[in-house]
């Protein structure tokens, strides 16, 4: 009798835990070509369809060079919307794309590891017949991806810009790894991810913070929530994040960045002093790994400087690119 009661109680608890998860995932749909914005397209790559879009400057201002923008862990290519105009005005053609698992790209059931991210970028450049070295700009996890890309394909990169780049773990963050490893365990990670991912994504974008920054090109909270919500409607987003956490080392990309330093590739690092995701102390490690790097510090800037303070980030990149092009 007691055993039967215990089984009923346990079954009830499992149901209580599983029901919210089932409600969150029930209406998720597969992404199709009909979901793509008209301005972009899919590149059919080895692991699936990768969403990309070109932005081309006015003919009279074109300089014939390409900037490739590599977004971070959670937010897809819309994070570059405030930065792009500065690049276009300076004459650069701009290529943006969504990592697999994010935005409008496919969500393949594979390990989201260094090889996937590096090779998908390389395949995209080949697919788009980009044969000349590009100016690579990586934000957050995209910075680590860009570093690994330069290490693997050094001749494909002309300059490197790193914005709040992942790949530098501080002692404080290392102490948090025990909890992080628990949070991404199978089943635990899937449940936590589907329950809380949207809240986590929008928590750092508040009207108060945006009012304090007073950047006319910053994304609004309404637009940010809408853009995030679009990708959450499709199956595989949370799973791609979890697979990345399990298979891609975002805390240590020192070897890749050291390779950038050894190659002497012109590098700009842009970092906010109040970044709570990739701590500003990482600048010391970055400058040791890449001695030729220039560092632009944004006082009181957070991790979201790419889309919250584009009026600082954009001109900083174009100034750096023009300096690198000077004889």
TIDRENFI-762976 format. One record per residue (C-alpha): residue number from 1; x, y, z. Coordinates in steps of 0.5 Angstrom, whole numbers, plus 2048, in hexadecimal, padded with zeros to 3 digits. Layout:
+-----+-----+-----+-----+
|  nr |  xx |  yy |  zz |
+-----+-----+-----+-----+
| NUM |   X |   Y |   Z |
...
+-----+-----+-----+-----+
This chain:
+-----+-----+-----+-----+
|  nr |  xx |  yy |  zz |
+-----+-----+-----+-----+
|   1 | 800 | 800 | 800 |
|   2 | 806 | 805 | 802 |
|   3 | 809 | 803 | 7FC |
|   4 | 803 | 804 | 7F7 |
|   5 | 802 | 80B | 7FB |
|   6 | 80A | 80D | 7FA |
|   7 | 809 | 80B | 7F2 |
|   8 | 803 | 810 | 7F2 |
|   9 | 806 | 815 | 7F5 |
|  10 | 80D | 815 | 7F1 |
|  11 | 808 | 814 | 7EA |
|  12 | 805 | 81B | 7EC |
|  13 | 80B | 81E | 7EE |
|  14 | 80E | 81C | 7E7 |
|  15 | 807 | 81E | 7E4 |
|  16 | 808 | 825 | 7E7 |
|  17 | 80F | 826 | 7E4 |
|  18 | 80E | 823 | 7DD |
|  19 | 807 | 827 | 7DC |
|  20 | 80A | 82E | 7DC |
|  21 | 810 | 82B | 7D7 |
|  22 | 80B | 828 | 7D3 |
|  23 | 807 | 82F | 7D2 |
|  24 | 80D | 833 | 7D0 |
|  25 | 80F | 82E | 7CB |
|  26 | 808 | 82B | 7C8 |
|  27 | 807 | 831 | 7C3 |
|  28 | 80E | 832 | 7C1 |
|  29 | 80F | 831 | 7B9 |
|  30 | 814 | 82F | 7B4 |
|  31 | 817 | 835 | 7B0 |
|  32 | 816 | 835 | 7A9 |
|  33 | 818 | 839 | 7A3 |
|  34 | 811 | 83D | 7A4 |
|  35 | 813 | 840 | 7AA |
|  36 | 819 | 843 | 7A7 |
|  37 | 819 | 84B | 7A7 |
|  38 | 819 | 84D | 79F |
|  39 | 820 | 850 | 7A0 |
|  40 | 824 | 84A | 7A2 |
|  41 | 825 | 843 | 79F |
|  42 | 827 | 83C | 7A1 |
|  43 | 82E | 83A | 79F |
|  44 | 82E | 832 | 79F |
|  45 | 834 | 830 | 7A3 |
|  46 | 836 | 829 | 7A5 |
|  47 | 832 | 829 | 7AC |
|  48 | 82C | 82C | 7A9 |
|  49 | 829 | 833 | 7A7 |
|  50 | 82D | 839 | 7AA |
|  51 | 829 | 840 | 7A9 |
|  52 | 82D | 846 | 7A7 |
|  53 | 82C | 84D | 7A4 |
|  54 | 830 | 852 | 7A0 |
|  55 | 830 | 859 | 7A1 |
|  56 | 834 | 85D | 79B |
|  57 | 836 | 865 | 79C |
|  58 | 834 | 86A | 796 |
|  59 | 838 | 869 | 790 |
|  60 | 83C | 86F | 791 |
|  61 | 83E | 86E | 798 |
|  62 | 840 | 866 | 797 |
|  63 | 847 | 864 | 798 |
|  64 | 847 | 85D | 796 |
|  65 | 848 | 85A | 79D |
|  66 | 844 | 856 | 7A1 |
|  67 | 842 | 856 | 7A9 |
|  68 | 83F | 84F | 7AC |
|  69 | 83C | 850 | 7B2 |
|  70 | 83B | 84A | 7B7 |
|  71 | 836 | 84A | 7BC |
|  72 | 836 | 847 | 7C3 |
|  73 | 833 | 842 | 7C7 |
|  74 | 82C | 843 | 7C8 |
|  75 | 82A | 849 | 7C3 |
|  76 | 82A | 848 | 7BC |
|  77 | 82C | 84D | 7B6 |
|  78 | 828 | 853 | 7B8 |
|  79 | 82D | 855 | 7BE |
|  80 | 831 | 858 | 7B8 |
|  81 | 82B | 85D | 7B6 |
|  82 | 82E | 863 | 7B9 |
|  83 | 835 | 862 | 7B7 |
|  84 | 834 | 860 | 7AF |
|  85 | 832 | 867 | 7AD |
|  86 | 839 | 86A | 7AF |
|  87 | 83C | 864 | 7AB |
|  88 | 838 | 866 | 7A5 |
|  89 | 839 | 86D | 7A5 |
|  90 | 841 | 86C | 7A5 |
|  91 | 840 | 867 | 79F |
|  92 | 840 | 860 | 7A2 |
|  93 | 83C | 85B | 79F |
|  94 | 839 | 857 | 7A5 |
|  95 | 837 | 850 | 7A6 |
|  96 | 833 | 84E | 7AC |
|  97 | 831 | 847 | 7AE |
|  98 | 82E | 843 | 7B3 |
|  99 | 831 | 83D | 7B7 |
| 100 | 82E | 836 | 7B6 |
| 101 | 829 | 836 | 7BB |
| 102 | 827 | 83D | 7BB |
| 103 | 823 | 842 | 7B8 |
| 104 | 821 | 83F | 7B1 |
| 105 | 826 | 83A | 7B0 |
| 106 | 825 | 833 | 7B0 |
| 107 | 826 | 82F | 7B7 |
| 108 | 829 | 829 | 7B5 |
| 109 | 82A | 823 | 7BB |
| 110 | 832 | 823 | 7BB |
| 111 | 837 | 825 | 7C0 |
| 112 | 837 | 82D | 7C0 |
| 113 | 83F | 82D | 7C1 |
| 114 | 845 | 831 | 7BE |
| 115 | 845 | 82D | 7B8 |
| 116 | 83D | 82F | 7B6 |
| 117 | 83E | 836 | 7B7 |
| 118 | 845 | 837 | 7B4 |
| 119 | 843 | 833 | 7AE |
| 120 | 83C | 836 | 7AD |
| 121 | 83F | 83C | 7AC |
| 122 | 844 | 83A | 7A7 |
| 123 | 83F | 836 | 7A3 |
| 124 | 83B | 83C | 7A3 |
| 125 | 841 | 841 | 7A0 |
| 126 | 842 | 83B | 79B |
| 127 | 83A | 83B | 799 |
| 128 | 83A | 842 | 798 |
| 129 | 841 | 842 | 794 |
| 130 | 844 | 847 | 799 |
| 131 | 84C | 845 | 797 |
| 132 | 84F | 84B | 79A |
| 133 | 851 | 84C | 7A1 |
| 134 | 84B | 84F | 7A5 |
| 135 | 84B | 854 | 7AB |
| 136 | 848 | 84F | 7B1 |
| 137 | 844 | 852 | 7B7 |
| 138 | 842 | 84E | 7BC |
| 139 | 83E | 84F | 7C2 |
| 140 | 83E | 84B | 7C9 |
| 141 | 83E | 844 | 7C7 |
| 142 | 83F | 846 | 7C0 |
| 143 | 845 | 849 | 7C2 |
| 144 | 848 | 842 | 7C4 |
| 145 | 845 | 83F | 7BD |
| 146 | 849 | 845 | 7B9 |
| 147 | 84F | 843 | 7BD |
| 148 | 84F | 83C | 7BC |
| 149 | 84D | 83E | 7B4 |
| 150 | 853 | 842 | 7B4 |
| 151 | 857 | 83C | 7B7 |
| 152 | 855 | 837 | 7B2 |
| 153 | 854 | 83C | 7AC |
| 154 | 859 | 841 | 7AD |
| 155 | 85A | 843 | 7A6 |
| 156 | 852 | 845 | 7A5 |
| 157 | 852 | 84A | 7AA |
| 158 | 855 | 851 | 7A9 |
| 159 | 853 | 854 | 7B0 |
| 160 | 850 | 852 | 7B6 |
| 161 | 84B | 856 | 7BB |
| 162 | 849 | 853 | 7C1 |
| 163 | 843 | 856 | 7C5 |
| 164 | 843 | 853 | 7CC |
| 165 | 846 | 84D | 7CA |
| 166 | 845 | 846 | 7CE |
| 167 | 84B | 842 | 7CF |
| 168 | 84E | 845 | 7D5 |
| 169 | 84C | 842 | 7DC |
| 170 | 84D | 845 | 7E2 |
| 171 | 84E | 842 | 7E9 |
| 172 | 847 | 844 | 7EB |
| 173 | 844 | 841 | 7E5 |
| 174 | 848 | 83B | 7E6 |
| 175 | 844 | 83A | 7ED |
| 176 | 83E | 83A | 7EA |
| 177 | 83F | 834 | 7E5 |
| 178 | 83C | 82F | 7EA |
| 179 | 835 | 832 | 7EA |
| 180 | 836 | 833 | 7E2 |
| 181 | 838 | 82C | 7E1 |
| 182 | 832 | 82A | 7E5 |
| 183 | 82D | 82E | 7E1 |
| 184 | 82F | 82C | 7DA |
| 185 | 82E | 824 | 7DC |
| 186 | 82A | 820 | 7D8 |
| 187 | 822 | 821 | 7DA |
| 188 | 824 | 826 | 7DF |
| 189 | 827 | 82B | 7D9 |
| 190 | 821 | 82A | 7D5 |
| 191 | 81C | 82B | 7DA |
| 192 | 81F | 832 | 7DD |
| 193 | 821 | 834 | 7D6 |
| 194 | 819 | 834 | 7D3 |
| 195 | 817 | 837 | 7DA |
| 196 | 81B | 83D | 7DB |
| 197 | 81F | 83E | 7D4 |
| 198 | 81A | 844 | 7D2 |
| 199 | 81B | 847 | 7D9 |
| 200 | 822 | 846 | 7D9 |
| 201 | 823 | 84A | 7D2 |
| 202 | 81F | 850 | 7D4 |
| 203 | 821 | 851 | 7DB |
| 204 | 827 | 855 | 7D9 |
| 205 | 823 | 85A | 7D4 |
| 206 | 81F | 85F | 7D8 |
| 207 | 81C | 865 | 7D7 |
| 208 | 820 | 869 | 7DC |
| 209 | 827 | 866 | 7DA |
| 210 | 825 | 868 | 7D3 |
| 211 | 823 | 86F | 7D5 |
| 212 | 829 | 870 | 7D9 |
| 213 | 82D | 86E | 7D2 |
| 214 | 829 | 873 | 7CE |
| 215 | 82C | 870 | 7C8 |
| 216 | 827 | 871 | 7C2 |
| 217 | 829 | 86B | 7BE |
| 218 | 828 | 867 | 7C4 |
| 219 | 823 | 861 | 7C3 |
| 220 | 81D | 862 | 7C7 |
| 221 | 81A | 85E | 7CC |
| 222 | 814 | 85C | 7C8 |
| 223 | 818 | 85B | 7C2 |
| 224 | 81D | 856 | 7C6 |
| 225 | 818 | 852 | 7C9 |
| 226 | 814 | 851 | 7C2 |
| 227 | 81A | 84F | 7BF |
| 228 | 81C | 84A | 7C4 |
| 229 | 815 | 848 | 7C4 |
| 230 | 815 | 846 | 7BD |
| 231 | 81B | 841 | 7BE |
| 232 | 818 | 83E | 7C4 |
| 233 | 812 | 83C | 7C0 |
| 234 | 816 | 836 | 7BC |
| 235 | 818 | 830 | 7BF |
| 236 | 820 | 82F | 7C0 |
| 237 | 822 | 836 | 7C3 |
| 238 | 823 | 834 | 7CA |
| 239 | 826 | 82D | 7C8 |
| 240 | 82B | 831 | 7C4 |
| 241 | 82D | 835 | 7CA |
| 242 | 82E | 82F | 7CE |
| 243 | 832 | 82B | 7C9 |
| 244 | 836 | 831 | 7C9 |
| 245 | 837 | 832 | 7D0 |
| 246 | 839 | 82A | 7D0 |
| 247 | 83E | 82A | 7CA |
| 248 | 840 | 831 | 7C9 |
| 249 | 845 | 834 | 7CE |
| 250 | 843 | 83B | 7CF |
| 251 | 848 | 83C | 7D5 |
| 252 | 84E | 83B | 7D2 |
| 253 | 850 | 83D | 7CB |
| 254 | 857 | 83F | 7CD |
| 255 | 85B | 83A | 7C8 |
| 256 | 857 | 83D | 7C2 |
| 257 | 858 | 844 | 7C4 |
| 258 | 85F | 843 | 7C5 |
| 259 | 85F | 840 | 7BE |
| 260 | 85C | 847 | 7BC |
| 261 | 862 | 84B | 7BF |
| 262 | 867 | 846 | 7BC |
| 263 | 864 | 848 | 7B5 |
| 264 | 865 | 84F | 7B7 |
| 265 | 85E | 850 | 7B4 |
| 266 | 85B | 857 | 7B6 |
| 267 | 856 | 857 | 7BB |
| 268 | 852 | 85B | 7BF |
| 269 | 84E | 85A | 7C6 |
| 270 | 848 | 85D | 7C8 |
| 271 | 846 | 85C | 7CF |
| 272 | 842 | 85F | 7D5 |
| 273 | 844 | 860 | 7DC |
| 274 | 83D | 85E | 7DF |
| 275 | 83D | 857 | 7DA |
| 276 | 83A | 852 | 7DF |
| 277 | 83A | 84C | 7DA |
| 278 | 841 | 84D | 7D7 |
| 279 | 845 | 851 | 7DD |
| 280 | 849 | 857 | 7DB |
| 281 | 84F | 853 | 7DF |
| 282 | 850 | 84F | 7D8 |
| 283 | 853 | 855 | 7D5 |
| 284 | 85A | 853 | 7D8 |
| 285 | 85A | 84C | 7D6 |
| 286 | 858 | 84F | 7CF |
| 287 | 85D | 854 | 7CE |
| 288 | 862 | 84E | 7D0 |
| 289 | 860 | 84A | 7CB |
| 290 | 85F | 84F | 7C6 |
| 291 | 864 | 854 | 7C7 |
| 292 | 863 | 858 | 7C1 |
| 293 | 85B | 859 | 7C3 |
| 294 | 859 | 860 | 7C4 |
| 295 | 854 | 860 | 7CA |
| 296 | 84E | 865 | 7CA |
| 297 | 84B | 865 | 7D1 |
| 298 | 843 | 868 | 7D1 |
| 299 | 843 | 86A | 7D9 |
| 300 | 83C | 867 | 7DC |
| 301 | 83B | 863 | 7D6 |
| 302 | 838 | 85C | 7D7 |
| 303 | 838 | 856 | 7D3 |
| 304 | 833 | 859 | 7CE |
| 305 | 837 | 85E | 7CB |
| 306 | 836 | 85C | 7C4 |
| 307 | 82E | 85D | 7C4 |
| 308 | 82E | 862 | 7CA |
| 309 | 834 | 867 | 7C8 |
| 310 | 834 | 866 | 7C0 |
| 311 | 836 | 86E | 7C0 |
| 312 | 83D | 86C | 7C3 |
| 313 | 83E | 865 | 7C1 |
| 314 | 83D | 867 | 7B9 |
| 315 | 841 | 86D | 7B8 |
| 316 | 847 | 869 | 7BC |
| 317 | 847 | 863 | 7B7 |
| 318 | 847 | 868 | 7B1 |
| 319 | 84C | 86C | 7B4 |
| 320 | 850 | 866 | 7B6 |
| 321 | 84F | 863 | 7AF |
| 322 | 851 | 86A | 7AB |
| 323 | 858 | 86A | 7AF |
| 324 | 859 | 863 | 7AD |
| 325 | 858 | 864 | 7A6 |
| 326 | 85D | 86A | 7A7 |
| 327 | 864 | 869 | 7A3 |
+-----+-----+-----+-----+
